Amino acid sequence: MTDRLILATRNAGKVVELRTILGDAGLGVELVGADAYPEIPDVVETGVTFAENALLKAHALAQATGFPAVADDSGLCVDVLGGAPGIFSARWAGRHGDDKANLDLLLAQLGDIAAPHRAAYFACAAALALPDGTERVVMGRLRGTLRFEPVGTNGFGYDPILQPDGYEVTCAELSPEEKNAISHRGEAFRGLVPVVRELVTAG
């Protein structure tokens, strides 16, 4: 169909990350971030699930550019909070993207919760949308336990408090390579590779 795939984000780190995954898979597609199309407005995430928000962004870019588009939506889901903050992870404290405020609020809400009950997971929905409306979604998860205090300086968001199952360190103490190998986003994007191969590069 095409050798171009649009990544529905202006986050340069995500563009690099997906370029690496697709490059390792040998798909041979050109990955272009949404910043290459500054005239296209950002999509308002009105969905109530990670998958819905990812699809909203992917469909918007596919329709606007005429090329297949990939988008993701992700967040932290805490068992004892019934899956919250979930899709509200980036604005849990009120202001979108205020990592410290989000982290401080969540730790305060969990202050009396003992270690055995602090299970949580990062979730990511990776979506592919074609200009003709075809869509696919792949989910990824990284389960772990929430620390009582932030530890580590790598990563972003809630990385400093999630200790992945089987590890003695938080996500923020892992190298980017170590984190990508086990992360929810890495799992979802790697799962999307065969879908891209089937729908984008075939024919």
N, C-alpha and C positions, 0 to 999 in steps of 0.2 A: 504494500500500500504506500508506504512512505519511509524515508530514512530519518525523519525528524519526530521527536517526541517532546512535548512541552511539559515542563514541571511547573505545576500551578502554585508556585511560591516565589517570593522575592528574597527568601533566606538563602544566602550564598552557600552556607554550610550544608543545607539539604541538597542543593544542586550538586555540590562536590560529592556528597555521600552517594547519591543515586548514580552519578556518573561512574563512580568506582564499582558499584554493584553491577551495573549494566555492562561496564567494560570487562569485568571479570567473567561475565557470562558470555562474552563474545557476540553480543547482539549486533554490534556495528551500527547503532543508531546514534544520531546527533541529539544530545540532550540540551534543550534550551530553557532557561529559567524565564519566569514571567516578567522579569525586569527587561527582557528584550522587547516587550510589548507595553511600554509605559502608558499608552493611551487606553489600555483596558483597565477599568476600575477594579479594586479589590472586591472580592465576593463577601457579602454579609453571611455569616455562618448561622443560619436560622434552624438547622436540623437539631433533632433531639438525641441523636446517636453519633458516634464517631464516623460510622459509615455514611450517614446522610450528609454530614458536613464535608467529608472528603469528596463525595459524589457531586455535591453542589459546586465545589471549586473546579473539579475536573471537567464537568460538563460545560461550565461557563467558559473555560479557556479553550476547550475543543470547538465550541460553537464560534467563539470570537476569532480564532486563528485558522480554523479549517484543518488543524492537525490533531492527532491523538494527544491526549493530555493525561498526566498522572498527578494526583494530589494525595495528601495524607492529612489525617487529623488524629491527635493523640492526647493522652492525659493520664493522670494517676487515679486509680480506683481503690479506695480503702474499704476493706470488708466490713469493719465495724460501723462505718458511715453509710452502709448500703450502696457502696459503689461511688460515692462522692469523693472528691470534687468532680471526677468524670469529665464531661465536655466543658465544664466551667473551670478546669484546672488553671488556665492561663489568667483568669480574672477572679479567682476565688476570694481575694481580699477587696475586690471592687474595681481596681484599675488593671486593665489588660497588660500583661507582661511584666508586672512588678514582682519579680521572683522572690525577693526577700520578704515582702509583705505577705505573699501567698504562703511561703514556708512558715513564717512566724505564726500566722493565723492557724494553719493546720496543726502545728505542734502544740499550740495552746488548746485547741479543741481536743487533742488526744492526750493531754497532760496526765489524766488519771487512768489511762488505759495501759494495763500491764503488758510486758513484752510478748507473752504467748498469744495475745489478742490483737497484735499490731500488723497482721498480715495485709498485704496490699499488692497491687500489680500495676505496671505500666501497660497501657493498651494502645495499639495503633491500627488504624484502618488505612490501607493503601488502595486507592481507587484508580482505575483506568477507564477513560471515556473516549469514545470515537465520535467524530463529527456526525455520524449517522444515528447516534443515540445509543449504540452498543455500550454496555458498561459491565465492569467486573470489580469486585472488592475482595481483598485478602486481609485477614486479621493477623496481628502478631501480639504476643504477650510476653512480659518479663515479670515473673512472680518474685516476691521477696518479703522482707519485714522492715518496718519503719523504725529507724533509730530515734532516740530521744533528743539528740542534738545533731546539727549538720556536721558532716565530716567530709573533707576533700574539696579541691578547688577546680577539678575538671568538670566538664559538662555544664548543665544549666537546669533551671526549673527545680524539680524535686529530686534531682540526682543525689544531692548530698545527704538525703535521709533514707533512701531506699537501699537496703542491703540485699542483693540478689540471693535467692536460695542457693546454697552450696558454696557461698563466698563469705569471707570474713571482712570484706571491705564494702564500702558503698559504691554506687555507680560513679560518683564524683572522684573516687580514688583509682578508677580504672583508666588505662590509656584509651585514646579514641579507638584504636584497633581492637582492644579487648572488649570495650563496650559494644562496638558495632557487631562483634561476633555473637553476642548474646542478646542484644537489645530487641525490644518490641518493634522498633522501626526497621532494623536490619532484617528481622524475621519476615515482616510484612512485605518489604520491598523484594527480598529474595524470592518470596512466594509469588510475587507478581511477575518475575522474570519469564516463566513459561507462558504466562498469559500474554505478555508483550510479544514473545516469540510467535505465538499462535495468531494473534490478531493484528499485529503491527508489521512484523517483518516477513510474514508468510506471503507468498504470491508475488 
